[in-house]
Amino acid sequence: MSGAVGKAGINIGLWQKGSFCSASKNYKHFLKFFLPSPGVIISFIFYFKKSIMNTCTESTRRNILFAVMLASFLTPFAGSALSAALPDVGRAYGAGPDSLAWILQSFLLGCIVFMLPVGKVTEKVGCRLVFMAGMAVFVISALIAPLQTEYAGFLASRALQGLGSAMIFATNNSILSLTFPPEKRGFAMGWNISMVFLGSTLGPCVGGLANFYFGWRSIFWIFAAVGSLALAFSFVSMRDPMRLPHTGKGADWIGIVLYGLSMLLTMGGLAEISRCDWAVWAFTGGIVLAVLLVVLERRVPDDKAVLPTRLFSTNRMFAGSTLAAVINFAGVFAELFLVSLYLQSVLGFSSREAGLILLLHPLPMCLLSPLMGSLSDRVGCTRLCCIGMAVITLGLAAVGACVFFRQFWPLLPALAATGVGSAFFGAPNNSAIMGSVNREQYGIASAMLGAARLVGQSLSKALAGVVLTMKWPGLAPRDLLALDIIIAFAVMTVLTAIGIFASALRQPAKGPAA
């Protein structure tokens, strides 16, 4: 069963050749005629751009928004596109199946380890410089990665690419908050989030096609080309340095080192906790260092601290919204993994078919996020976030019920419902986080948003991995896997239900963020 789990995890969203599921010809017709093609999805990019051009009246804001959207599209795109080429990359470097996951994990670790330190750097040098430097690092890493002759060098290049992505994620929301007034912040956040999920959606599709026709190295040439375009557009559109008010002197280097080590050990341990004995000790050591970091950071002045402990303890809107963001990302990423596993290993779908079906989640997210962001500017964020998290919870419960009854067709609206719920939650919650802090705290708040996404993603993999290793005597392998998936969905449903209370019980702030 572990082999089936690993194969399904590696092939999430792949565009490969494969026979159609023999269970029903109706599935084939549904996938062929109902679900959109990659060309349709790609056209959304141009639709987004055109809509922004028609909506925004001020050209500078419009251009900055589009530059940030390009960068926000690229980073999740880079994180997911290589999933289609993992076996080929492994063969090129002689890497076994057990080590292939580190092609993706090294990218995530590079992001999370540097996310908060980059947020502090932003406060000192300005958002524009860090954002454009991140784009440059991303492009350079994309150029050197396919040239590496050793597997360790390739993984190091992916970690460097993660650093570039951290610099982008740590500044994009700050740039939007500095560029747009509070009454239009949700609008900007909505469009930006739509591009994040569009990148996640297109990544496996474009990566699979590029790998099939041109080889896995062509994926990195695509990264470099799109990144260069985003860098050029950023250089033209961003003239102001976008400095944040900052009076602090020096940096909390002890906190920076402790944070990096704690994240490295914790996230690395979570990634391997279901397979390796040492992962438990690594995770435990990371937690110990994280506790020590919290204790020490409470004694450090706010303008020097790398971890905003006082911001969490005194600002309930910020704390509750950040916690809700972690829970939301954990539930979403777990759902995509578990549904892919159910479709391929239980129902017998090919990876291509599973990838097409999974589009039902991000497509509503892409289409509705701008609308929800604009709506949050008028009605407030808390109500929309609660509704969104409630819809996600019901959607996860419905998907779990579909697995319990071995159903396919009811799975489709349930999967789409979680996408709708994510649209209700995403942009309003981001707007609430940025609206709950002062201007001088934009850097660390934006970095925390990026960190919440990555922590939620790692948490989802860890929880799913632990549940999927549970053994139940007397069951056939397929039935055992289905039962584990049901339990995993039950856990995620309870977790997102907690997210409803995290969204509802936060202290309302004045203005649109409330």
N, C-alpha and C positions, 0 to 999 in steps of 0.2 A: 504493500500500500504506500510506503514511503516513497517508492520510485514514482508511482502515479502522482502523488502530491507534488514532488519536486518537478516533474515534467510539466504538470499543469501550471505550477507557479512560474516557471521559466517562460512558458509560451502564452502568457496572458496577452490577449489582443493581437496575436501574430497574424500576419497575412501570408499564409502558406498554402501550397497545394494540399488537398485532402479530400477524401471522399465524403459525400454528404451523409448525414445520419440516416441510417436505414430504417429507423423507427417509424418515420412518417414522411411521405412526399410533400405533405402540406408545409412542413418546416422549410423545405427547400424553396418552395414557391414564395413563402413569406419572406425569407431572407433575400431572395432574388429581386423581388418587385417592391416590397414595402420599405425596407431599410435603405437609407440614403447611401450613395456611393461616396468615395473619397473626394471626387470632383465637386459634389454638392457641398460637402463640408468645407473644402478649400474656398469655395465661393463666399462663405460666411465672412472670411477675412475682409474681402472687398466690401461686403455689405456693412460690416462694422465701421470700416473707414469712411464710407460714404455717409452713413448715418451720423457719425460724429461730426463730419464736415458740415452737415446740414443743421445740426443741433447747436453746436457751439458757435457763438457769435464772435468771440475774441480769438484772433488767429494764433497768438502765442500760446494760450492755454490749449487750443486744439492741437497744435503741433507737438507740444510737450506730452499731452495725453497719448497721442499716437506713438511717440517714441517710447514711452513707458510700456505701452501695450505690446509693442514689438518685442521688447526685452522680456516682459512677463510671459509672452507666448513661448519664447525660446527656451527658458530655463526648464519648465516641466517637459517640454518637447525633447530636450536633451536627456532628461532623466528617464524617459520611457521609450524613446526610439530604439535604443540598443537592445531592448528585450527581444526583438524579432531576430537579432543576429547573434545572441549569446552562444549557441552551439558552434557557429562558424568562427567566432572569435576564440572560443576555447580550443578548437582544432588548430588555429593559426599559432597559438602559443603553447600548445600541448597541455592545457589546463583541464583538469578533470571536472566532472559535473558538480562536485561539492564546492569547488572554488569559483564557479561561474557567477554565483550570486554577488560576489565581491566586486564585480564590474559595476553593478548598480549600487552596492552598499558603499563603496569608496567615494562615489559621487555624493551620496547622502551624508556621509561622515564629514567630507570636506565642507559641505554646507553648514551643518549643525555646529561643528567645532568652532568655526570662525564667525558665526552669525552675530552673536552679541558683542564680541570685540569689535567687529566692523561697525556696529551701531554706535559704539563709543567714539571710534575714529571719525565717524560722520559728524558728530557734534563739534569736532575740532577743525576739520578741513572743509566741510560743506558737502552737500548732497551731490552736486554736479560732478565734482572731481571723483568721488568714490564710485558713483554710478558709471561714469565713462571708463574709469580704470577697471571696474568689474567686467564691462563689455570687452575691453581690450584683453584682459586675462582669459576670458572665455574663448575669444577667437584664437589666441595664441595656443591655448591648450588643445583646442580642436585641430589645429594644424600639426602639432607635434605628436599627439596621441597615436595616430595610425602609422607613424614613422618609427615607433619604438620596436626594438628587436627582442626585448625581454618582457615577460609578463609583469614583473614588479614595476618596471618603468611605465608600462601601459596603465596600471592601477594608479601610479603616482600622477600621471597625466589626468586621469579621471578625477582624482582628489583635487588637483589644481583647477579643473573645470568646476568642481563644486565650490571652491573658493570664489571664483568669478561669479557664480550664481548667488552665493551668500551676499556679495557686495551689491548685487542687483536687488535681491529681495529685501535687504536691510535698508534700502533707500527709496524704493519705488513708491511706497505709501507716503513717505515723508515728502517726496517731490509733489505728489498729487495734493497732499494736505496744504503745502505751501503755495501751490499754484491756484487751487480752487477755493473759493470762500466756503464757509460751513454749510450754507444752504445749497451748494452744488457738490459737496464732497461725496455724497452717496452716489450721485450720477457718475462721477469719475471712478469710484471704487467698483461700481457695477460693470462698467465696460472693461476695466482692468481684470476683474475676476473672470469675465467671460473668455478673455484671451488665455488666461491660465488654464482653464479647463479645455479650451480648444487645443492648446498645445499638448495637454495630456491625451486628448482624443486622437489627434493626428499622429502623435509620436509613433505608436506601434504600426499604424497603417503605412505611413511614409517610410519608416525604417524597414519594414518588411519588404516593401516593393523595391527600395533602393538596394537592399541586400540581395534580393533575388536576381535583379538584372545587372547590377554593377559591383557587387561585393560589399562586405561590411565596411571597408574603409570609405566608401562613398558617403556613408551616413555622416562622418565627420566633416567631409567637404561641404555637405549641406549645412551643418552647424556653423562652419566658418563663413559660408556665403551669407546666410541669414543674419549671423552675428555682425558681420561687417556692414550690412545694410542698416541694422539697428544702430550701430555705433556711428555711422555717417549721419543718419537722421538725428541722433541725439546731439551730435556736434553742431549741427545746423540750427536745431530748434532751441537748445538750452544755452542761453547766454549768461544768465544770472548765476553766480556761484551757489546760491541757495544755502547760505550759511545759517545755522541755527544759533540762537542766543546761548552763549556758553561762557562761564566765568571760572570754571575749574582749571586747576594747574596740575599737570602731571597725570599719570594713569595708575590705576590699581593693578600692577603687574602680577602680584600674588593672586588676586582674584581672577585675572585673565588666564593664568596658568592652571589654577584649580578648575575653572570652568571647562577649559579645553580637555584636561585629563578626565574629568568626571563625565563629560559627554562622550568622549572616545571610549571609555570603559563601559558606560551604561548602554549606549546605542550599539556598540560592537557586541556586548554580551547579549542584548536582546535579539540581535540578528542571528546568533548562533545558539541560543539557549535551549532550543528543542533538539539540537544535534550534538553538541559538545559539552563535556563535563566542565571544562575550564570556563565556559561562558557564565556559569553561575557565580564563580568567584570574581570574574571580571565585572559582572553586573553589581554584585555586592560591594566591591571596591569602589565602583562609580557612585553608588548611592551614598557610601560613607563620605567620599570627597564632596558630593553635592551638599550633604548636611553641613559639613565643615565650611563650605563656601557660603551657605546661607548665614551661619553664625558669624563669620568674619565680615561679610558684606553689610551686616546690620551696624557695624562699628565704623564703616567707611562713609565719608561724606557722599551725598547723593550725586554730586557732579563728578565724582571719581569712580563710583561703584559700577562694575560691569553687569551686576544682577540687581535690578530695581526692587529690592525687598520692601522698602518703605512704600513704594508705589503700589505693591500688592496689598500691603497691610492697611493703607489709608485710603485707597481708591477702589471702592467695591465695584464700580462700573468696569474699570480696567481689569481687575482680578477676575470677576465673573465672566466677562466677555472672552478673556484669554483662555480660561478653563473651558468654556463652551466651545471655543475654536478647536482646542486639542481633542475634545470628545467628538466633535463633528468630523474632523479629518480622520480620526481613528475609525469611526463607523463607516465612512464612505470608502476608505481604502480597503477595509476588511470586507465590505460587501462586494467590491469588484473582484477581489481575489477569490472569495468563497463561491460566488456565482460562476465564475470561470471554471473553478474546480468542479462544481456540480454539473455544469453543462458538458464538460469534456469527459470526466471520469465516472459519472453516474448515468447521464443520459446518452453519452456516446457521440456528442457533437465534435466536429473538428475544431482546431484552434481558430481557423478563419471564421467559422460560423459563430463561435463564442465571442470573438472580437466584434463582429457585427452587432450581435445582440447587446453587448455591453455599451454600445453607443447610445442606447436608450436612456442611460443615466446622464452623461455629460451634455447631450444635445439640449434637453430642457434647461439645464444649468446655463449653457452658453446663451440661449435665446432669451431667458427670463431675467438674468442677472442685471442687465442695464435697467430694465423696468423696475425691478425691486430696489435697486440702488436709488433711482429717482424717486420712487415712492417713499423710501425711508427719509428723504429730505423733507417730506411734507407731513408724514404721520408719525415719525419717530422710529427708532430702531428696535426697542425692546419687544413691542408687540409682534413685529415681523419675525424676529429671531425666535420667539416662543412658538409661533405658528410653524415656522420652518423646522425647528427641532422636533415638534410633535409629529409633523408629517413624515419626517425621516424615521422616527421611532415606529410609527404605524407601518411604514413601508418595509422596514427591516423585519418586523414581526410577520408581515404578509409574505415576504420572500422565504422566511423560515418555514412558514406553513406550507408553501409550495414545495419545498424540499421534503417536508414530512409526508405529504400526500403524493410525491413524485409527479408533480404537475409542471407543464411547460407554459401553456398559454396564459394562465393567471399570473405567471412570473413576470410577463412583459409589462402590464400596467403597474405592478408593484415596483419594478425596477425604475420605471419612468417617474413614479411618485416620489421616490427618494431623490431623484434629480430635481424635481420641482421643489421639494423641501429644502434642498441645498441652495437653490436659487433664492428662496425666501430668507435663508439664514446668512449666506456668505457676505454679500456686499453690505447689508445693514450692520452685521457684527463688526466688520472691518471699520466701517464708519464710526461705530460706537467706540471702538478702541482708540482710534485717532482723535475723536472728538472729546474723549475723557481726559486728555493730558494737555499740558501747556505746550506752547510752541517750542520751548527749549528741550522738551522731552520727546519730540517727534522721532528722533533718531532711534532711541531705545525702544519706543513703542512699535515702530516699523520693524525693527529687528525681532522683537518678541512675536510679532505676527508670523514672520518667516519661521522662527523657531517652533511655534505652536504647530505649524503645518508638518514640519519634519518629525517632531516628537509624536504627533498623532499617527503619522505614517508608520514610524518604527513600532509604536505601541500596538497598532493593528496587526502587524506581522507577527509580533511576539505572542499576542493573545491567541491569534489564529493558529500559530505554530504549536503552541502548548496544547490547545484543545484537540488539534488534529492528530496528535500522537497518543491520545487516550485509547486504551485497549478494552474491548468488550467481548468476553468469551462467547462462543457459539454463533457468531455472525460471519456471514460471507464478507470478503473484502469490500465489495461494493456497498453492502448494507452497513458495514462498519464505518466506511467513509461518510455515507449519508447521515448516519447518526451523529458523528462528530461535527459535521457541518451544521446540523440542526442545533446542537449545543452551542456552537460558536455564534450562531445568529441569536440565540437566546441571551447570551452574554452581552453581545453588542446592543441588543434591544434594551436591556436594563441600563447599560452605560449611557445610551442616548436619552433615555428617560431621565437620568440624572442631569443630563445637559439641559433639559427643559427647565428644571428648577434653577440651575446655574444662570440661565438667561432671565428667568422671571424674578429672582430674588436679589439681583444686583441693584445697587443704589441708583435710581434714575439721576441723570445729569440734566442740566439745563440745556435747552436748545434741541437741535435735531437728533443728538445722540441719545436722548431719552426715548 
